[in-house]
Amino acid sequence: MTVVLTRPLVGHLHGIARQLTGGDFEALVLWCEVAHGSVAYLLAPGADASALLDCLGRVTAQPELARPVTLRDLAAVTGIPRETVRRKLERLSAQGHLRRQAGGLVIGPERVPLPASP
């Protein structure tokens, strides 16, 4: 299987990495996993994500539907050591990119980065 990433997509990911994490790609991966894990259960395979998410990927109609993701799950999914995950999540939380709630972490929707202008 071949995956092709367009130059704008790669540039966008690089920009988000700098904006969110100062270039820390492990922290970016963790942030992306929280974003995905919080809403993936709401979307059946092949479902139209735009029925639930806005253009920035946020659950707008009912943000309380976002399911918290745990540190343990993130360490298991990414293979990043648990203590490293904890430290990076703590930094992302302190910066407002993640929000703690009962059961884990969700994205701080007010801090979702906007795509850079072309």
DSSP file (Angstrom, degrees, kcal/mol; ACC not computed):
  #  RESIDUE AA STRUCTURE BP1 BP2  ACC     N-H-->O    O-->H-N    N-H-->O    O-->H-N    TCO  KAPPA ALPHA  PHI   PSI    X-CA   Y-CA   Z-CA
    1    1 A M              0   0    0      0, 0.0     2,-0.4     0, 0.0     0, 0.0   0.000 360.0 360.0 360.0 137.5    0.0    0.0    0.0
    2    2 A T        -     0   0    0      2,-0.0     2,-0.5     0, 0.0     0, 0.0  -0.932 360.0-162.1-115.1 135.9    1.3    3.4   -0.9
    3    3 A V        -     0   0    0     -2,-0.4     2,-0.5     2,-0.0     0, 0.0  -0.972   5.4-162.0-116.9 129.7    0.4    6.6    1.0
    4    4 A V        -     0   0    0     -2,-0.5     2,-0.5     0, 0.0    -2,-0.0  -0.950   0.5-163.9-114.4 124.5    1.0   10.0   -0.7
    5    5 A L        -     0   0    0     -2,-0.5     2,-0.1     4,-0.0    -2,-0.0  -0.924  20.1-130.5-105.5 128.2    1.0   13.1    1.4
    6    6 A T     >  -     0   0    0     -2,-0.5     4,-2.4     1,-0.1     5,-0.2  -0.382  21.6-113.2 -74.3 155.1    0.7   16.4   -0.5
    7    7 A R  H  > S+     0   0    0      1,-0.2     4,-2.7     2,-0.2     5,-0.2   0.895 117.1  52.5 -55.9 -44.1    3.2   19.2    0.1
    8    8 A P  H  > S+     0   0    0      0, 0.0     4,-2.5     0, 0.0    -1,-0.2   0.894 109.5  49.9 -61.3 -37.7    0.4   21.4    1.6
    9    9 A L  H  > S+     0   0    0      2,-0.2     4,-2.6    -3,-0.2    -2,-0.2   0.929 111.9  46.9 -65.8 -44.4   -0.6   18.6    4.0
   10   10 A V  H  X S+     0   0    0     -4,-2.4     4,-2.4     1,-0.2    -1,-0.2   0.923 113.8  48.8 -62.5 -43.6    3.0   18.1    5.1
   11   11 A G  H  X S+     0   0    0     -4,-2.7     4,-2.5    -5,-0.2    -2,-0.2   0.892 110.6  51.0 -62.5 -39.8    3.5   21.8    5.5
   12   12 A H  H  X S+     0   0    0     -4,-2.5     4,-2.5     2,-0.2    -2,-0.2   0.925 110.8  48.2 -63.5 -45.2    0.2   22.1    7.5
   13   13 A L  H  X S+     0   0    0     -4,-2.6     4,-2.4     1,-0.2    -2,-0.2   0.898 111.9  49.8 -63.0 -40.2    1.3   19.2    9.9
   14   14 A H  H  X S+     0   0    0     -4,-2.4     4,-2.2     2,-0.2    -1,-0.2   0.916 110.8  49.7 -64.6 -42.4    4.7   20.9   10.3
   15   15 A G  H  X S+     0   0    0     -4,-2.5     4,-2.7     1,-0.2    -2,-0.2   0.904 111.0  48.9 -62.2 -42.1    3.0   24.2   11.1
   16   16 A I  H  X S+     0   0    0     -4,-2.5     4,-3.3     2,-0.2     5,-0.5   0.906 108.4  54.4 -64.2 -41.0    0.7   22.6   13.7
   17   17 A A  H  X S+     0   0    0     -4,-2.4     4,-2.1     1,-0.2     6,-2.1   0.928 112.8  42.5 -59.4 -44.5    3.7   20.8   15.3
   18   18 A R  H  X S+     0   0    0     -4,-2.2     4,-1.4     4,-0.3    -2,-0.2   0.930 117.7  46.4 -65.9 -44.7    5.5   24.2   15.7
   19   19 A Q  H  < S+     0   0    0     -4,-2.7    -2,-0.2    -5,-0.2    -3,-0.2   0.915 123.9  30.3 -66.5 -45.0    2.3   26.0   16.9
   20   20 A L  H  < S+     0   0    0     -4,-3.3    -3,-0.2    -5,-0.2    -2,-0.2   0.883 138.2  12.9 -82.1 -40.5    1.1   23.3   19.3
   21   21 A T  H >< S-     0   0    0     -4,-2.1     3,-0.8    -5,-0.5    -3,-0.2   0.317  94.0-109.7-129.2   7.3    4.3   21.7   20.6
   22   22 A G  T 3< S-     0   0    0     -4,-1.4    -4,-0.3    -5,-0.3    -3,-0.1   0.794  88.9 -47.2  65.0  25.6    7.3   23.8   19.5
   23   23 A G  T 3  S+     0   0    0     -6,-2.1     2,-1.1     1,-0.2    -1,-0.2   0.512  96.9 143.2  93.4   5.7    8.3   21.1   17.1
   24   24 A D    <>  -     0   0    0     -3,-0.8     4,-1.9    -7,-0.5    -1,-0.2  -0.681  28.2-173.1 -81.6  99.1    7.9   18.1   19.5
   25   25 A F  H  > S+     0   0    0     -2,-1.1     4,-2.5     1,-0.2    -1,-0.2   0.792  80.6  57.6 -70.8 -27.9    6.5   15.5   17.2
   26   26 A E  H  > S+     0   0    0      2,-0.2     4,-2.3     1,-0.2    -1,-0.2   0.924 108.2  47.9 -64.7 -41.7    5.8   13.0   19.9
   27   27 A A  H  > S+     0   0    0      2,-0.2     4,-2.5     1,-0.2    -2,-0.2   0.886 110.5  52.3 -64.3 -37.7    3.6   15.6   21.6
   28   28 A L  H  X S+     0   0    0     -4,-1.9     4,-2.7     2,-0.2    -2,-0.2   0.923 108.3  50.4 -63.2 -43.6    1.9   16.2   18.3
   29   29 A V  H  X S+     0   0    0     -4,-2.5     4,-2.4     1,-0.2    -2,-0.2   0.918 111.5  48.7 -59.9 -43.4    1.2   12.5   17.9
   30   30 A L  H  X S+     0   0    0     -4,-2.3     4,-2.3     2,-0.2    -2,-0.2   0.918 110.8  49.8 -63.4 -43.5   -0.3   12.4   21.4
   31   31 A W  H  X S+     0   0    0     -4,-2.5     4,-2.5     1,-0.2    -2,-0.2   0.917 111.8  48.9 -60.6 -43.4   -2.5   15.5   20.7
   32   32 A C  H  X S+     0   0    0     -4,-2.7     4,-2.8     1,-0.2     5,-0.2   0.889 109.5  52.0 -64.4 -39.4   -3.7   13.9   17.4
   33   33 A E  H  X S+     0   0    0     -4,-2.4     4,-3.1     2,-0.2     5,-0.2   0.888 110.0  48.6 -65.0 -38.8   -4.5   10.6   19.3
   34   34 A V  H  X S+     0   0    0     -4,-2.3     4,-1.9     2,-0.2    73,-0.2   0.936 112.4  49.2 -64.2 -45.1   -6.5   12.5   21.9
   35   35 A A  H  X S+     0   0    0     -4,-2.5     4,-0.7     2,-0.2    -2,-0.2   0.931 117.9  39.9 -59.1 -46.3   -8.4   14.3   19.1
   36   36 A H  H >X S+     0   0    0     -4,-2.8     4,-2.5     1,-0.2     3,-1.0   0.944 115.3  49.9 -69.1 -49.3   -9.1   11.1   17.2
   37   37 A G  H 3< S+     0   0    0     -4,-3.1     4,-0.4     1,-0.2    -1,-0.2   0.775 103.2  62.1 -63.9 -26.8   -9.9    9.0   20.3
   38   38 A S  H 3< S+     0   0    0     -4,-1.9    29,-2.8    -5,-0.2    -1,-0.2   0.797 122.9  15.4 -69.6 -28.5  -12.3   11.5   21.6
   39   39 A V  H XX S+     0   0    0     -3,-1.0     3,-1.9    -4,-0.7     4,-0.5   0.546  96.8  93.8-123.8 -10.9  -14.7   11.3   18.7
   40   40 A A  G >< S+     0   0    0     -4,-2.5     3,-1.4     1,-0.3    -3,-0.1   0.847  82.8  60.3 -57.0 -35.8  -13.8    8.2   16.7
   41   41 A Y  G 34 S+     0   0    0     -4,-0.4    -1,-0.3     1,-0.3    -2,-0.1   0.720  99.2  58.8 -65.9 -19.4  -16.4    6.1   18.6
   42   42 A L  G <4 S+     0   0    0     -3,-1.9     2,-0.6     1,-0.1    -1,-0.3   0.657  95.8  72.4 -81.3 -16.1  -19.1    8.5   17.3
   43   43 A L  S << S-     0   0    0     -3,-1.4    -1,-0.1    -4,-0.5     3,-0.1  -0.881  70.9-149.9-111.3 113.4  -18.3    7.8   13.6
   44   44 A A    >   -     0   0    0     -2,-0.6     3,-2.7     1,-0.1    -2,-0.0  -0.428  46.3 -78.5 -70.3 152.7  -19.3    4.5   12.1
   45   45 A P  T 3  S+     0   0    0      0, 0.0    -1,-0.1     0, 0.0     3,-0.1  -0.305 122.1  13.5 -53.4 129.7  -17.0    3.3    9.2
   46   46 A G  T 3  S+     0   0    0      1,-0.3    -2,-0.1    -3,-0.1     2,-0.0   0.436  95.0 144.0  83.3  -0.4  -17.9    5.2    6.1
   47   47 A A    <   -     0   0    0     -3,-2.7     2,-1.0     1,-0.1    -1,-0.3  -0.313  61.3-105.5 -71.0 155.6  -20.0    7.8    8.1
   48   48 A D    >   -     0   0    0      1,-0.2     3,-1.6    -3,-0.1     4,-0.3  -0.729  29.3-164.8 -82.7 104.8  -20.1   11.4    7.0
   49   49 A A  G >> S+     0   0    0     -2,-1.0     4,-3.0     1,-0.3     3,-1.8   0.787  81.9  70.3 -63.0 -28.2  -18.0   13.1    9.6
   50   50 A S  G 34 S+     0   0    0      1,-0.3    -1,-0.3     2,-0.2    -2,-0.0   0.687  86.5  67.1 -66.8 -15.8  -19.3   16.6    8.6
   51   51 A A  G <4 S+     0   0    0     -3,-1.6    -1,-0.3     1,-0.1    -2,-0.2   0.733 118.8  21.2 -72.1 -20.7  -22.6   15.6   10.1
   52   52 A L  T <4 S+     0   0    0     -3,-1.8     8,-0.8    -4,-0.3     9,-0.5   0.701 120.1  56.8-115.2 -33.4  -21.0   15.7   13.5
   53   53 A L  B  <  -A   59   0A   0     -4,-3.0     6,-0.2     6,-0.2    -1,-0.1  -0.760  69.7-131.1-110.5 149.2  -17.8   17.8   13.2
   54   54 A D    >   -     0   0    0      4,-2.4     3,-2.1    -2,-0.3    -2,-0.1  -0.212  49.1 -81.6 -82.5-175.3  -17.2   21.3   12.2
   55   55 A C  T 3  S+     0   0    0      1,-0.3    -1,-0.1     2,-0.1    -5,-0.0   0.667 131.9  52.4 -66.3 -15.3  -14.5   22.3    9.6
   56   56 A L  T 3  S-     0   0    0      2,-0.1    -1,-0.3    58,-0.0    -3,-0.0   0.338 121.3-105.3 -99.0   5.4  -11.9   22.2   12.4
   57   57 A G  S <  S+     0   0    0     -3,-2.1     2,-0.3     1,-0.3    -2,-0.1   0.670  73.6 141.1  83.3  16.9  -12.8   18.7   13.5
   58   58 A R        -     0   0    0     51,-0.1    -4,-2.4    54,-0.0     2,-1.1  -0.690  60.4-120.2 -94.2 146.1  -14.6   19.8   16.6
   59   59 A V  B     +A   53   0A   0     -2,-0.3    -6,-0.2    -6,-0.2     7,-0.1  -0.744  44.0 169.3 -79.9 101.8  -17.8   18.3   18.0
   60   60 A T        +     0   0    0     -2,-1.1    -1,-0.2    -8,-0.8    -7,-0.1   0.879  62.2  52.6 -89.7 -39.9  -19.8   21.5   17.9
   61   61 A A  S    S+     0   0    0     -9,-0.5    -1,-0.1     1,-0.3     3,-0.1   0.913 131.4   7.7 -66.2 -42.1  -23.4   20.5   18.5
   62   62 A Q    >   +     0   0    0    -10,-0.2     3,-2.4     1,-0.1    -1,-0.3  -0.653  63.8 176.8-141.9  80.6  -22.7   18.5   21.7
   63   63 A P  G >  S+     0   0    0      0, 0.0     3,-1.6     0, 0.0    -4,-0.1   0.744  78.0  72.3 -60.5 -21.3  -19.1   18.9   22.9
   64   64 A E  G 3  S+     0   0    0      1,-0.3    -3,-0.0    -3,-0.1    -2,-0.0   0.633  81.7  73.6 -68.1 -11.3  -19.9   16.8   25.9
   65   65 A L  G <   +     0   0    0     -3,-2.4    -1,-0.3    -6,-0.1     2,-0.2   0.678  67.9 110.9 -74.3 -17.0  -20.0   13.8   23.6
   66   66 A A    <   -     0   0    0     -3,-1.6   -27,-0.2    -4,-0.2   -28,-0.1  -0.422  68.2-137.1 -61.7 124.6  -16.2   13.9   23.3
   67   67 A R        -     0   0    0    -29,-2.8   -27,-0.1    -2,-0.2    38,-0.1  -0.717  19.0-117.1 -86.6 127.3  -15.0   10.8   25.1
   68   68 A P        -     0   0    0      0, 0.0     2,-0.4     0, 0.0    38,-0.2  -0.330  23.0-141.2 -63.4 145.1  -11.9   11.3   27.3
   69   69 A V  B     -B  105   0B   0     36,-2.6    36,-2.3     4,-0.0     2,-0.2  -0.899  16.5-133.1-108.6 137.0   -8.8    9.4   26.4
   70   70 A T     >  -     0   0    0     -2,-0.4     4,-2.2    34,-0.2     5,-0.2  -0.538  15.0-123.2 -92.8 156.3   -6.6    8.0   29.2
   71   71 A L  H  > S+     0   0    0      1,-0.2     4,-2.5     2,-0.2     5,-0.2   0.902 114.1  55.2 -57.9 -43.4   -2.8    8.2   29.6
   72   72 A R  H  > S+     0   0    0      1,-0.2     4,-2.1     2,-0.2    -1,-0.2   0.917 108.0  47.9 -59.1 -45.0   -2.7    4.4   29.7
   73   73 A D  H  > S+     0   0    0      1,-0.2     4,-2.8     2,-0.2     5,-0.2   0.910 111.3  50.8 -63.3 -41.8   -4.5    4.2   26.3
   74   74 A L  H  X S+     0   0    0     -4,-2.2     4,-2.3     1,-0.2     6,-0.4   0.902 110.1  48.9 -64.5 -41.0   -2.2    6.8   24.7
   75   75 A A  H  X S+     0   0    0     -4,-2.5     4,-1.9     1,-0.2    -1,-0.2   0.908 114.5  46.6 -64.2 -40.6    0.9    5.0   25.9
   76   76 A A  H  < S+     0   0    0     -4,-2.1    -2,-0.2    -5,-0.2    -1,-0.2   0.919 115.5  44.0 -67.5 -44.0   -0.4    1.7   24.6
   77   77 A V  H  < S+     0   0    0     -4,-2.8    -2,-0.2     1,-0.2    -1,-0.2   0.888 123.4  34.0 -70.6 -40.0   -1.5    3.0   21.2
   78   78 A T  H  < S-     0   0    0     -4,-2.3    -1,-0.2    -5,-0.2    -2,-0.2   0.737  93.9-132.3 -90.8 -23.6    1.6    5.1   20.5
   79   79 A G     <  +     0   0    0     -4,-1.9    -3,-0.1     1,-0.3    -4,-0.1   0.532  59.2 140.4  79.5   5.0    4.3    3.0   22.1
   80   80 A I        -     0   0    0     -6,-0.4    -1,-0.3    -5,-0.2    -2,-0.2  -0.660  65.6 -95.3 -79.7 135.5    5.7    6.1   23.8
   81   81 A P     >  -     0   0    0      0, 0.0     4,-2.6     0, 0.0     3,-0.4  -0.186  31.7-120.1 -54.3 141.9    6.8    5.3   27.4
   82   82 A R  H  > S+     0   0    0      1,-0.2     4,-2.8     2,-0.2     5,-0.2   0.861 111.4  50.7 -53.8 -44.6    4.1    6.1   30.0
   83   83 A E  H  > S+     0   0    0      2,-0.2     4,-2.3     1,-0.2    -1,-0.2   0.880 110.9  49.5 -65.5 -37.2    6.2    8.7   31.9
   84   84 A T  H  > S+     0   0    0     -3,-0.4     4,-2.5     2,-0.2     5,-0.2   0.919 111.4  49.6 -65.6 -43.3    7.0   10.5   28.7
   85   85 A V  H  X S+     0   0    0     -4,-2.6     4,-2.8     2,-0.2     5,-0.3   0.943 110.9  50.0 -59.0 -48.0    3.3   10.5   27.7
   86   86 A R  H  X S+     0   0    0     -4,-2.8     4,-2.3     1,-0.2    -2,-0.2   0.923 112.0  47.2 -57.9 -46.6    2.4   11.9   31.2
   87   87 A R  H  X S+     0   0    0     -4,-2.3     4,-1.8     1,-0.2    -1,-0.2   0.911 114.6  45.6 -63.6 -44.0    5.0   14.7   31.0
   88   88 A K  H  X S+     0   0    0     -4,-2.5     4,-2.4     2,-0.2    -1,-0.2   0.882 112.9  50.2 -69.7 -38.1    4.0   15.7   27.4
   89   89 A L  H  X S+     0   0    0     -4,-2.8     4,-2.6    -5,-0.2    -1,-0.2   0.887 107.9  54.2 -65.7 -38.4    0.3   15.6   28.2
   90   90 A E  H  X S+     0   0    0     -4,-2.3     4,-2.5    -5,-0.3    -2,-0.2   0.918 110.1  46.7 -60.7 -43.5    0.9   17.7   31.3
   91   91 A R  H  X S+     0   0    0     -4,-1.8     4,-1.7     2,-0.2    -2,-0.2   0.925 112.6  48.8 -65.3 -44.7    2.6   20.4   29.2
   92   92 A L  H  <>S+     0   0    0     -4,-2.4     5,-2.2     1,-0.2     6,-1.1   0.873 112.8  49.1 -63.1 -36.4   -0.1   20.3   26.5
   93   93 A S  H ><5S+     0   0    0     -4,-2.6     3,-1.4     4,-0.2    -2,-0.2   0.923 108.7  51.8 -67.4 -44.3   -2.7   20.7   29.3
   94   94 A A  H 3<5S+     0   0    0     -4,-2.5    -1,-0.2     1,-0.3    -2,-0.2   0.826 109.2  51.3 -62.1 -31.2   -0.9   23.6   30.9
   95   95 A Q  T 3<5S-     0   0    0     -4,-1.7    -1,-0.3    -5,-0.2    -2,-0.2   0.505 118.2-113.5 -83.8  -4.7   -0.8   25.3   27.5
   96   96 A G  T < 5S+     0   0    0     -3,-1.4    15,-0.2    -4,-0.3    -3,-0.2   0.531  86.7 115.8  87.3   6.2   -4.6   24.8   27.1
   97   97 A H  S   <S+     0   0    0     -5,-2.2    11,-2.2    -6,-0.2     2,-0.3   0.746  80.0  34.4 -80.2 -23.3   -4.3   22.4   24.2
   98   98 A L  E    S-C  107   0B   0     -6,-1.1     2,-0.4     9,-0.3     9,-0.2  -0.930  72.9-150.5-127.0 154.0   -5.9   19.6   26.2
   99   99 A R  E     -C  106   0B   0      7,-3.3     7,-2.3    -2,-0.3     2,-0.3  -0.990  13.2-134.4-127.3 131.1   -8.5   19.7   28.9
  100  100 A R  E     +C  105   0B   0     -2,-0.4     2,-0.3     5,-0.2     5,-0.2  -0.621  33.8 159.1 -80.6 139.5   -8.8   17.3   31.8
  101  101 A Q  E >   -C  104   0B   0      3,-2.6     3,-2.5    -2,-0.3    -2,-0.0  -0.939  54.2 -54.4-148.3 171.7  -12.2   15.9   32.6
  102  102 A A  T 3  S+     0   0    0     -2,-0.3     3,-0.0     1,-0.3     0, 0.0  -0.217 125.6  15.7 -51.4 124.0  -13.5   12.9   34.4
  103  103 A G  T 3  S-     0   0    0      1,-0.1     2,-0.3   -36,-0.1    -1,-0.3   0.368 127.5 -50.1  95.3  -4.8  -11.9    9.8   32.9
  104  104 A G  E <  S- C   0 101B   0     -3,-2.5    -3,-2.6   -34,-0.1     2,-0.3  -0.996  78.8 -32.8 150.3-144.5   -9.1   11.4   31.0
  105  105 A L  E     -BC  69 100B   0    -36,-2.3   -36,-2.6    -2,-0.3     2,-0.3  -0.903  36.5-178.0-124.6 147.2   -8.3   14.2   28.5
  106  106 A V  E     - C   0  99B   0     -7,-2.3    -7,-3.3    -2,-0.3     2,-0.1  -0.887  42.7 -82.2-131.8 167.1  -10.1   15.8   25.6
  107  107 A I  E     - C   0  98B   0     -2,-0.3    -9,-0.3    -9,-0.2   -10,-0.1  -0.459  36.3-123.0 -68.0 138.8   -9.0   18.5   23.1
  108  108 A G    >   -     0   0    0    -11,-2.2     3,-2.8     1,-0.2     4,-0.2  -0.741  28.3-158.9 -78.6  97.4   -9.3   22.1   24.4
  109  109 A P  G >  S+     0   0    0      0, 0.0     3,-1.2     0, 0.0    -1,-0.2   0.748  84.8  61.9 -59.4 -26.7  -11.6   23.1   21.4
  110  110 A E  G 3  S+     0   0    0      1,-0.2   -13,-0.1   -14,-0.1    -2,-0.0   0.628 104.9  50.3 -72.4 -10.0  -10.8   26.8   21.8
  111  111 A R  G <  S+     0   0    0     -3,-2.8    -1,-0.2   -15,-0.2    -3,-0.1   0.235  71.7 131.5-112.0  12.3   -7.2   26.1   21.1
  112  112 A V    <   -     0   0    0     -3,-1.2     2,-0.0    -4,-0.2   -54,-0.0  -0.519  63.7-116.3 -65.8 125.3   -7.5   24.0   17.9
  113  113 A P        -     0   0    0      0, 0.0    -1,-0.1     0, 0.0    -2,-0.1  -0.336  21.1-127.8 -68.1 143.0   -5.0   25.5   15.5
  114  114 A L        -     0   0    0      1,-0.1     3,-0.1    -2,-0.0   -58,-0.0  -0.634  33.0 -99.3 -84.4 145.8   -6.3   27.2   12.3
  115  115 A P        -     0   0    0      0, 0.0     2,-0.1     0, 0.0    -1,-0.1  -0.360  43.0-106.5 -62.7 144.8   -4.7   26.1    9.1
  116  116 A A        -     0   0    0      1,-0.1  -104,-0.0  -104,-0.1  -100,-0.0  -0.417  37.2-104.9 -68.8 146.4   -2.1   28.4    7.8
  117  117 A S              0   0    0      1,-0.1    -1,-0.1    -2,-0.1    -3,-0.0  -0.493 360.0 360.0 -70.9 142.2   -3.0   30.6    4.8
  118  118 A P              0   0    0      0, 0.0    -1,-0.1     0, 0.0    -2,-0.0   0.505 360.0 360.0 -68.0 360.0   -1.5   29.4    1.5
